[in-house]
C-alpha cells in the first residue's frame, strides 16, 4: 500500500520580529492554509530576565503557525513560523532541532525587532538567510546597506522579498537551499 | 474569574486528557514525525478512549504530529502523551523525520528539497 506509506519530512524555520510577515510568508508558499498550534510554557523554565512583563501570568503560551509543501511523493517540507509578539519561541526545545535551516525576515522600518532571531541562529550554528520584506513591496535600501546595518557576515545571504508573493517566498527558500548545498559541498 | 485564571484554565484543562501527565514516555514524537493508525487494529488492543479515537481517525493516513495537534486544537505536548499511549497499545506506527545534523548535511536530500521548490 504505497499510498499510505509515511513520507520523509524536513523543516525550515521562518523567524523574525513581531509583525514582520512570517505567517504571510508561510501562507504564500504553503499548499495548505497555515495551521496554528499553541504550547503552554512553564514559567519555571524561563530565566528571570524573560519574566519582565509577565509576572502576573501563571502560564504563558507560544504559538506556531506552520505550512506544508509536498516536494515529491516521498518528501514533505514543513515551514514553521512564530507568530505574535512572544520572544518565548526560543523555549520550544524541539523547534530548532533537526531544522535544515532558517529564514530571518526583516522589516526595514524596524530591523532591530529581528536581532534576537539572528542571534539565536548564529549561536546555534543553524544556517540562515536574511530576507528583507518590503513594506507594500517597496525596497528603499539595497541588500548591502542592510547587511552593513545588521553587521552580518559576508556568508549570510541577504535578499529582498515580498512575503505576500508565492514566487518571491519560494526564491527565498531556494536561496537558503543553495546556501546549504554550497556548504555541504565544501564539507 | 480573572483573565489570567482564564488563560491558565485553558492551558491546564487539556492535561486532564493525559491523566495529569505532562511529560511523554518517549521522545520519538517530534513536531514533524508522522504517525499512522494501524489498520486493522491488533486483536489484543484495548478499546480506545474517545479522544484517542479522534486521533486515530485523523491519522488513518500519515500525518505529522504538529498537524494532528492543530487539527485537534490541543497543545503538541498533550497530543504527544496520548500518542505514546497509542503506540504502546500497538494502535499507531511512527515514522521519524529525515535525520538532520550539522555534521552530516545530506547533499542528496538538499538537492531533492531544492528541486521540489523549483517546481513550485
Interface residues (C-beta under 8 A of the other chain):
Chain A: X4 X5 X6 X7 X8 X9 X10 X11 X29 X35 X36 X37 X38 X39 X40 X56 X57 X58 X59 X61 X64 X66 X68 X69 X70 X71 X72 X75 X76 X77 X78 X80 X94 X95 X97 X98 X99 X100 X125 X126 X166 X167 X170 X173 X174 X177 X178 X180 X181 X183 X184 X185
Chain B: X4 X5 X7 X8 X11 X12 X30 X31 X32 X33 X34 X36 X61 X62 X64 X66 X67 X69 X70 X71 X75 X76 X77 X93 X95 X97 X98 X99 X100 X101 X102 X105 X106 X107 X109 X110 X111 X112 X113 X114 X115 X116 X117 X118 X120
